[in-house]
Amino acid sequence: MDLSIDGRTALVTGGSKGLGFASAAALSREGAKVAIAARTEATLAAAAKTISAQSIIANLSDRAGVLGCIDRTRELIGNPDILVINTGGPKPATFAETTPEGWREAADQLFHFTIDMLTAFLEPMKQKGWGRIVVITSFAAQEPVANLLYSNALRAGIHGLINSVAAEAAGHGVTINAVMPGFIMTDRMAGLGLDLEKVAKSIPAKRLGQPEELGDLVAFLCSDRGAYITGQAIACDGGILKGI
Ligand SMILES: NC(=O)c1ccc[n+]([C@@H]2O[C@H](COP(=O)([O-])OP(=O)(O)OC[C@H]3O[C@@H](n4cnc5c(N)ncnc54)[C@H](OP(=O)(O)O)[C@@H]3O)[C@@H](O)[C@H]2O)c1
């Protein structure tokens, strides 16, 4: 299937590893001119080289870092046709362990970051009459995970945001969707201290996902073929979510 992404420009934040990298790699493979952003220079440079992308060093938990990333993106690739919004996950916590400061930090990292990215890049897409936005969230937005209170709450809020923005943008050729990873084998997953064999047995597909499986979904949503899919949250989770 020709996804017709050739010649489009794309920014993938959190793009040096894991799900962001897999998304950037899929877009690059389909012919997009890609920029990836992350904090760690060496990992970022190596990732960018592998997929022939531009690299942007930025701490996206910090508003100055987010605004710097937006400026640098415009210098390197202009306003992107495709935007994949992704970053590291917030700290684990039960509700009893959450703090007002923790809520503010997590909200900056996930919710306000998403709003800043949309504020910068949605309007130029609408003016151009073509744009694709994908936010990497989590299945936890629909099926809360114990101990991940910040993520459960804020990602559900992001879905509400996306649904609302999608309705405003749809008439301008711009789609916006969320993809919800389940348990996908990345550095972050390896570092969570979970018994991954036990996790795999609990998933209907009986295995963890591979980052490329999510990356290919992102590329499809960012293509011309994905033009009629907007305002959706689509799981890539081996069958964990069962609601309709
Ligand atoms: N893997 C899963 O199965 C899964 C499931 C549900 C949800 N998620 C969510 O999906 C997102 C990506 O997960 P992943 O597994 O791909 O994680 P990962 O392998 O740790 O990759 C995270 C990427 O984001 C970058 N990043 C992290 N914090 C950043 C910051 N403050 N500023 C700029 N870049 C930052 C990292 O690079 P640097 O560290 O160098 O900055 C890296 O490129 C996370 O929000 C995670 O919670 C993942």
The ligand as an ORCA input file, in Angstrom:
! r2SCAN-3c Opt
* xyz 0 1
  N       6.226      1.134     26.082
  C       4.975      0.910     26.384
  O       4.490     -0.206     26.331
  C       4.076      2.048     26.804
  C       2.785      1.740     27.266
  C       1.930      2.763     27.609
  C       2.344      4.078     27.489
  N       3.601      4.351     27.059
  C       4.000      5.751     26.987
  O       4.557      6.045     25.712
  C       5.585      7.029     25.860
  C       6.874      6.524     25.215
  O       7.251      5.345     25.895
  P       8.526      4.476     25.450
  O       8.280      3.135     26.022
  O       8.799      4.646     24.013
  O       9.668      5.199     26.316
  P      11.280      5.218     26.086
  O      11.718      4.007     25.375
  O      11.822      5.545     27.422
  O      11.480      6.474     25.104
  C      11.123      7.766     25.539
  C      11.636      8.797     24.548
  O      11.235     10.092     25.002
  C      12.408     10.891     25.261
  N      12.106     11.720     26.430
  C      11.783     11.303     27.678
  N      11.596     12.358     28.493
  C      11.833     13.468     27.743
  C      11.836     14.859     28.006
  N      11.568     15.354     29.218
  N      12.132     15.710     27.007
  C      12.441     15.240     25.755
  N      12.432     13.944     25.439
  C      12.142     13.061     26.429
  C      13.518      9.874     25.478
  O      14.827     10.403     25.226
  P      15.686     11.110     26.396
  O      15.495     10.294     27.627
  O      17.068     11.155     25.874
  O      15.105     12.493     26.538
  C      13.153      8.838     24.435
  O      13.491      9.280     23.138
  C       5.711      7.305     27.373
  O       4.958      8.446     27.704
  C       5.098      6.072     27.996
  O       4.560      6.331     29.277
  C       4.472      3.372     26.716
*
